[in-house]
Amino acid sequence: MDRAALATALKSYRARLSPSDVGLPAGTRRRVAGLRREEVALQAGISVDYLVRLEQGRGPTPSDLVLTALARALRLSDDERDHLFHVAGSAPPRPGHIVSTPRASTLRLLDRITDLPAVLIDAKGDVLAWNHLATALLGDFSSWPAGQRNVAWQRFLGDGGRVAPDPGDDESTAVETVASLRYVAARYPDDPGLLRLVGELRAGSPQFARLWEEGPIAERRSSRKTVLHPQLGRLVLDCDSLLLPDVDQRLIVYSAAPGTPEADALALLRVVGLQDMTEPAPER
């Protein structure tokens, strides 16, 4: 690990980004160019103190998971990501391993989807990037730690977020999630991140362990999802999965047919965004 080179790389990559590049408000009183450390740490799912130590050349060797999260948060190209791994003393992702760094072109596309919630996930279901409306609809993905920012992990070991199965469909949605992971595991049998994820799920969820042994297998496809929104209530939305085949990532876009209550709810989200839509408490 070349601590000085890693520190220089992290600071230079952070300095070239603006808040708008990662979907954040610019705010005021910004004394330096680029993102603040707090903003990068939030996007990467790591502590600010950890990032400070890395940028000061005194941090511990970061794991591949942390390096991947930093490359994603800093919007690095493939070559820049590999450089980050090299100076950190780690091997970059190899062919045959899951690609968990979004391409800059994909992030530009995601930034331009302004009227529908959209989320980018990798082959194993890690949430890589999302737009402003996805946060308004589904909640703040950056609040999930990097190792838990995965749809299967949240489905079996977390709170599931706001996407919930219809009553009585818990088993069928669980089968679909496991079948998709088994399909991915057949293509990436040696991917360390996938092996770690499956190991955690088998150890922590009896339901997942049982379904994994039963061996369902199927590719992830477009479907309908039920979202339980704290202000808008229960929304049943079309959930289209758009495959990016060369990196095996999927852009998930949520929509609703015109004239439906769900379409009205999405229109309201476009207007209010992340504002609190609850009524203020009456004054006493």
C-alpha positions in Angstrom: 0.0 0.0 0.0 1.4 3.4 -1.1 -0.3 5.6 1.5 0.9 8.9 0.0 -0.2 8.0 -3.5 -3.6 6.8 -2.2 -4.0 10.0 -0.3 -3.1 12.1 -3.3 -5.5 10.2 -5.6 -8.4 10.4 -3.2 -8.0 14.2 -2.7 -7.6 14.9 -6.5 -10.6 12.8 -7.5 -12.7 14.5 -4.8 -11.6 18.0 -5.8 -12.7 17.6 -9.4 -16.4 16.7 -8.5 -19.1 19.2 -7.8 -22.2 18.4 -5.7 -24.4 18.4 -8.8 -22.2 15.6 -10.3 -23.5 13.3 -7.6 -27.0 14.6 -7.2 -26.4 16.8 -4.1 -27.4 20.5 -3.6 -24.5 22.9 -3.9 -25.4 24.8 -0.7 -23.6 27.9 0.4 -20.3 28.9 2.0 -18.3 26.2 0.1 -14.7 27.2 0.8 -12.9 24.7 -1.5 -13.6 23.3 -4.9 -15.0 19.8 -5.2 -17.0 17.6 -2.8 -16.6 17.8 1.0 -15.2 14.8 2.8 -18.6 14.3 4.5 -20.3 14.1 1.1 -17.9 11.5 -0.3 -18.1 9.4 2.9 -21.9 9.5 2.8 -22.0 8.4 -0.9 -19.5 5.6 -0.1 -21.1 4.4 3.1 -18.0 4.9 5.2 -17.2 7.1 8.2 -15.8 10.6 7.7 -13.0 9.8 10.1 -11.9 6.8 8.0 -11.8 9.0 4.9 -9.9 11.7 6.7 -7.2 9.2 7.8 -6.9 7.8 4.2 -6.5 11.3 2.8 -3.9 12.1 5.4 -1.9 8.9 4.6 -2.4 7.3 7.9 -5.3 5.0 7.5 -5.4 1.2 7.5 -5.4 -0.8 4.3 -8.9 -0.4 2.8 -10.8 -3.5 1.8 -11.9 -4.2 -1.7 -15.4 -3.4 -0.6 -14.4 0.0 0.6 -12.3 0.7 -2.5 -15.2 -0.2 -4.8 -17.5 2.0 -2.8 -15.0 4.9 -3.0 -14.5 4.4 -6.8 -18.3 4.5 -7.2 -18.7 7.6 -5.0 -15.9 9.4 -6.8 -17.3 8.4 -10.2 -14.0 6.9 -11.4 -13.4 5.5 -14.9 -12.2 1.8 -15.1 -8.6 2.9 -15.4 -8.9 5.3 -12.4 -10.6 2.6 -10.4 -7.7 0.2 -11.2 -5.2 2.8 -10.2 -7.0 3.3 -6.9 -6.8 -0.4 -6.2 -3.1 -0.6 -7.2 -1.9 2.2 -4.9 -4.0 0.7 -2.1 -2.1 -2.6 -2.5 -5.0 -4.6 -3.9 -5.7 -6.3 -7.1 -8.3 -4.6 -9.3 -11.5 -6.5 -10.2 -10.6 -9.3 -12.6 -12.4 -10.6 -15.6 -15.1 -13.0 -14.5 -15.8 -10.9 -11.4 -18.9 -8.7 -10.9 -18.5 -5.1 -12.1 -19.6 -2.9 -9.3 -18.4 0.5 -10.6 -20.9 2.5 -12.7 -19.6 3.8 -16.0 -19.6 7.6 -16.3 -21.9 7.4 -19.3 -24.4 5.4 -17.3 -24.3 8.0 -14.5 -24.9 10.8 -17.0 -27.9 8.8 -18.3 -29.2 8.4 -14.7 -28.8 12.1 -14.0 -31.0 12.9 -17.0 -33.9 10.7 -15.9 -35.7 13.4 -14.0 -39.3 12.4 -14.2 -39.2 8.8 -12.9 -37.4 7.1 -10.0 -34.4 5.1 -11.3 -31.8 2.9 -9.5 -28.7 1.2 -10.9 -27.7 -2.2 -9.4 -25.0 -4.6 -10.2 -25.4 -8.3 -11.0 -25.6 -9.4 -7.3 -28.1 -6.6 -6.4 -25.8 -4.0 -4.9 -27.3 -0.5 -5.3 -24.7 1.5 -7.2 -26.4 4.8 -7.9 -29.8 6.4 -7.9 -31.5 9.6 -8.9 -33.3 12.3 -6.8 -36.7 10.8 -7.3 -35.6 7.3 -6.3 -34.6 8.8 -2.9 -37.9 10.5 -2.6 -39.8 7.3 -3.4 -37.6 4.6 -1.8 -35.7 6.4 0.9 -32.0 7.3 1.4 -29.9 4.5 0.1 -26.8 6.3 1.4 -28.0 5.5 5.0 -27.3 1.8 4.4 -23.7 0.8 5.1 -21.7 -0.2 2.0 -21.9 -3.9 2.8 -25.6 -3.8 3.3 -26.5 -1.7 0.3 -27.9 -4.7 -1.5 -31.5 -5.6 -2.3 -31.1 -9.3 -1.2 -29.4 -8.4 2.0 -32.1 -5.9 2.9 -34.8 -8.4 1.9 -33.6 -11.1 4.2 -31.5 -9.4 6.9 -32.5 -5.7 6.9 -35.7 -3.9 7.1 -36.4 -4.3 3.4 -36.6 -0.6 2.8 -39.9 0.7 1.4 -40.3 -2.1 -1.2 -42.6 -4.7 0.4 -44.3 -7.9 -0.9 -48.0 -8.0 -1.2 -49.7 -9.8 1.6 -49.4 -13.5 1.1 -46.6 -13.1 -1.5 -43.7 -13.2 0.9 -42.6 -16.7 -0.1 -42.9 -16.1 -3.8 -40.8 -12.9 -3.7 -38.2 -14.6 -1.5 -38.0 -17.4 -4.1 -37.5 -14.8 -6.9 -34.7 -13.1 -5.0 -32.9 -16.4 -4.3 -33.4 -17.7 -7.8 -31.8 -14.6 -9.2 -28.8 -14.9 -6.9 -28.3 -18.5 -7.9 -28.5 -17.5 -11.5 -25.7 -15.0 -10.9 -23.6 -17.4 -8.8 -23.5 -19.8 -11.8 -21.9 -17.0 -13.9 -19.6 -15.7 -11.2 -18.7 -18.7 -9.0 -15.5 -17.1 -7.8 -16.6 -13.5 -7.2 -15.5 -12.6 -3.6 -18.3 -10.1 -3.0 -21.0 -12.6 -4.1 -19.5 -15.4 -2.0 -19.4 -13.1 1.0 -23.1 -12.0 0.4 -24.4 -15.5 0.0 -22.4 -16.6 3.1 -23.9 -13.9 5.2 -27.5 -14.6 4.0 -27.2 -18.4 4.6 -25.9 -17.8 8.1 -28.3 -15.1 9.0 -31.6 -16.1 7.4 -33.1 -19.6 7.8 -35.6 -18.7 5.0 -32.7 -17.9 2.6 -30.7 -20.9 3.6 -33.7 -23.2 3.0 -34.5 -21.7 -0.5 -30.8 -21.8 -1.4 -30.6 -25.5 -0.8 -33.9 -26.1 -2.7 -32.1 -24.6 -5.7 -34.5 -22.3 -7.6 -32.8 -20.5 -10.5 -34.1 -17.7 -12.7 -32.8 -14.5 -14.3 -34.0 -11.1 -12.8 -36.8 -9.7 -14.9 -39.1 -6.7 -15.0 -42.0 -7.0 -12.6 -44.4 -5.0 -10.4 -43.3 -3.8 -7.0 -45.3 -2.6 -4.0 -43.8 0.5 -2.3 -45.0 1.6 1.1 -44.4 5.3 1.2 -44.6 7.1 4.6 -46.8 9.9 3.2 -48.2 8.6 -0.1 -49.2 5.1 1.2 -49.2 1.9 -0.7 -48.1 2.3 -4.4 -48.1 -0.6 -6.9 -45.6 0.4 -9.6 -44.3 -1.1 -12.8 -40.6 -1.9 -12.3 -38.7 -2.2 -15.6 -35.3 -3.8 -15.5 -33.1 -2.5 -18.3 -29.9 -4.6 -18.8 -26.5 -3.1 -19.6 -25.0 -6.3 -21.0 -21.3 -5.5 -21.2 -21.1 -4.7 -17.5 -24.0 -6.9 -16.3 -25.7 -4.0 -14.5 -29.4 -3.1 -14.5 -31.2 0.2 -14.5 -34.4 -0.2 -12.6 -37.1 2.4 -13.5 -40.3 2.8 -11.6 -43.4 4.0 -13.4 -47.2 3.9 -13.5 -49.9 4.0 -16.1 -51.4 7.4 -16.8 -54.5 8.3 -14.9 -53.8 5.9 -12.0 -53.4 7.0 -8.4 -49.8 5.8 -8.6 -49.2 8.1 -11.6 -50.6 11.0 -9.5 -48.3 10.1 -6.6 -45.2 10.1 -8.8 -46.3 13.5 -10.2 -46.5 14.8 -6.6 -43.0 13.4 -5.9 -41.7 15.3 -8.9 -43.0 18.5 -7.3 -42.1 18.1 -3.7 -39.1 15.9 -3.9 -37.6 15.2 -0.5 -39.7 17.8 1.3 -41.6 16.5 4.3 -45.2 16.1 3.1 -46.6 15.6 6.6 -48.8 18.3 8.0 -47.1 20.4 10.8 -48.4 19.9 14.3 -50.9 22.5 15.4 -49.6 25.2 17.7 -50.6 25.1 21.3 
